[in-house]
Amino acid sequence: SVLGMVLEHEDLVVAYMVYQVSKIRIEILNLAVHPDFRLHGHGSVMIQKLQSKLSPDRRTRIIAWIDERNLRSQKFLRHHGFEVTRIERGLFESQSTRGKSDGYQFCYHLGAESNQWRPANRITKKIP
């Protein structure tokens, strides 16, 4: 099922998120914060709310597809423990350049901070 979340400040919508819930995961379809309210923790509140919906015996991960050109979102998700798990060539269409760009699948796994394997420079290495 597809759900939404809205964050308001003094009757003004400052952030929203649309996400899809399945038996095994949550997929972020869209997350946006008003430019005047960025870097105030509003997006973090929404991510933390989704993380609180995970459980070891049911939904264990959150995924989001991010355009390779969207560096702000990539940094934001990495800050919250997400890692790139897949690359899909030509996933996003650009209206301005009339070309296609790659999509990165970011994934947050419940309990991933204890993993011994992490990607580094596109090559999986064992971290001591």
For each residue, the residues with C-beta under 8 A, 3 or more apart:
1: 20 21
2: 18 19 20 21 29
3: 18 19 20 21
4: 16 17 18 19
5: 16 17 19 46 49
6: 13 15 16
7: 13 14 15 16 42 45 46
8: 11 12 13 14
9: 12 14 37
10:
11: 8
12: 8 9 34
13: 6 7 8 16 34
14: 7 8 9 33 34 36 37 42
15: 6 7 31 32 33 34 37 42 43 45 46
16: 4 5 6 7 13 30 31 32
17: 4 5 28 30 31 32 46 50
18: 2 3 4 28 29 30 31
19: 2 3 4 5 26 27 28 29 50
20: 1 2 3 26 27 29
21: 1 2 3 26 53 59
22: 25 26 27 59
23: 58 59
24: 58 59 60 61
25: 22 59 60 61 62 63
26: 19 20 21 22 50 53 54 59 61 62 63
27: 19 20 22 62 63 64
28: 17 18 19 31 50 62 63 64
29: 2 18 19 20
30: 16 17 18
31: 15 16 17 18 28 43 46 47 64 73
32: 15 16 17
33: 14 15 37 38 42 43
34: 12 13 14 15 37 38
35: 38
36: 14
37: 9 14 15 33 34 40 42
38: 33 34 35 42 43
39:
40: 37
41: 44 45
42: 7 14 15 33 37 38 45 46
43: 15 31 33 38 46 47 76
44: 41 47 48 80
45: 7 15 41 42 48 49
46: 5 7 15 17 31 42 43 49 50
47: 31 43 44 50 51 62 80
48: 44 45 51 52
49: 5 45 46 52 53
50: 17 19 26 28 46 47 53 54 62
51: 47 48 54 62 80 108 110
52: 48 49
53: 21 26 49 50 59
54: 26 50 51 58 59 60 61 62 110
55: 58 59 60 110
56: 60 110 111
57:
58: 23 24 54 55
59: 21 22 23 24 25 26 53 54 55
60: 24 25 54 55 56 109 110 111
61: 24 25 26 54 107 108 109 110
62: 25 26 27 28 47 50 51 54 82 107 108
63: 25 26 27 28 85 105 106 107 108
64: 27 28 31 73 77 82 105 106
65: 88 91 103 104 105 106
66: 70 73 74 77 103 104 106
67: 70 73 91 92 101 102 103 104
68: 92 101 102 103 104
69: 94 101
70: 66 67 73 74
71: 74 75
72: 75 76
73: 31 64 66 67 70 76 77
74: 66 70 71 77 78 104 106
75: 71 72 78 79
76: 43 72 73 79 80
77: 64 66 73 74 80 82 106 108
78: 74 75 81 82 83 106
79: 75 76
80: 44 47 51 76 77 108
81: 78 108 112 113
82: 62 64 77 78 106 107 108
83: 78 106 107 108 112 118 119
84: 87 104 105 106 107 119
85: 63 105 106 107
86: 104 105
87: 84 102 103 104 105
88: 65 91 102 103 105
89: 100 102
90: 100 101 102
91: 65 67 88 100 101 102 103
92: 67 68 100 101 102 103
93: 99 100
94: 69 97 98 99 100 101
95: 98
96:
97: 94
98: 94 95
99: 93 94
100: 89 90 91 92 93 94
101: 67 68 69 90 91 92 94
102: 67 68 87 88 89 90 91 92
103: 65 66 67 68 87 88 91 92
104: 65 66 67 68 74 84 86 87
105: 63 64 65 84 85 86 87 88
106: 63 64 65 66 74 77 78 82 83 84 85
107: 61 62 63 82 83 84 85
108: 51 61 62 63 77 80 81 82 83 112
109: 60 61 112 115
110: 51 54 55 56 60 61
111: 56 60 114 115
112: 81 83 108 109 115
113: 81
114: 111
115: 109 111 112 118
116: 126 127
117: 124 126 127
118: 83 115 124 125 127
119: 83 84 122 123 124 125
120: 123 124 125 127
121:
122: 119
123: 119 120
124: 117 118 119 120
125: 118 119 120
126: 116 117
127: 116 117 118 120
128:
